[in-house]
């Protein structure tokens, strides 16, 4: 269970610079625009992974209590 929490913390820490990167290059063109897009979609992917891991963690905790 600790590994799951460490993974969740790692993904949350990774999301912060990706969000910052997308904000810095939000209206840029060319290569910096691509970097902004990578930052934004990387951030969205991190949020999706965090949601899935949170639901998995909650389901696992409920299963442990009932078993």
C-alpha positions in Angstrom: 0.0 0.0 0.0 2.9 2.3 0.7 4.1 1.9 -2.9 0.8 3.1 -4.1 1.0 6.3 -2.0 4.5 6.9 -3.1 3.4 6.6 -6.7 0.5 9.0 -6.2 2.9 11.6 -4.6 5.3 11.2 -7.4 2.6 11.8 -10.0 1.3 14.8 -8.1 4.9 16.3 -7.9 5.3 15.7 -11.7 2.1 17.5 -12.4 3.2 20.8 -10.9 6.1 21.5 -13.4 3.9 20.3 -16.3 1.2 22.8 -15.3 3.8 25.5 -15.0 5.3 24.6 -18.3 1.9 24.8 -20.0 1.2 28.2 -18.5 4.5 29.7 -19.6 4.1 28.8 -23.2 0.3 29.1 -23.5 0.1 31.4 -26.5 3.4 30.7 -28.2 4.0 29.4 -31.7 6.5 26.9 -33.1 8.7 24.8 -30.8 7.6 26.7 -27.6 4.0 26.1 -28.5 4.7 22.4 -28.8 6.4 22.5 -25.3 3.3 24.2 -23.9 1.0 21.5 -25.5 3.2 18.7 -24.0 3.0 20.4 -20.6 -0.8 20.8 -20.8 -1.6 17.2 -22.0 1.0 15.8 -19.6 -0.7 17.6 -16.8 -4.1 16.2 -17.9 -2.6 12.7 -18.0 -1.2 13.1 -14.5 -4.7 14.2 -13.2 -6.3 11.2 -14.9 -3.7 8.9 -13.4 -4.3 10.4 -9.9 -8.0 10.0 -10.2 -7.6 6.3 -11.2 -5.1 5.6 -8.4 -7.4 7.3 -5.9 -10.4 5.2 -6.9 -8.2 2.1 -6.8 -6.9 3.0 -3.4 -10.4 3.6 -2.0 -11.8 0.4 -3.5 -8.9 -1.5 -2.0 -9.4 0.0 1.4 -13.2 -0.8 1.3 -12.4 -4.4 0.2 -9.9 -4.9 3.1 -12.5 -3.7 5.6 -15.2 -6.1 4.4 -13.0 -9.1 3.9 
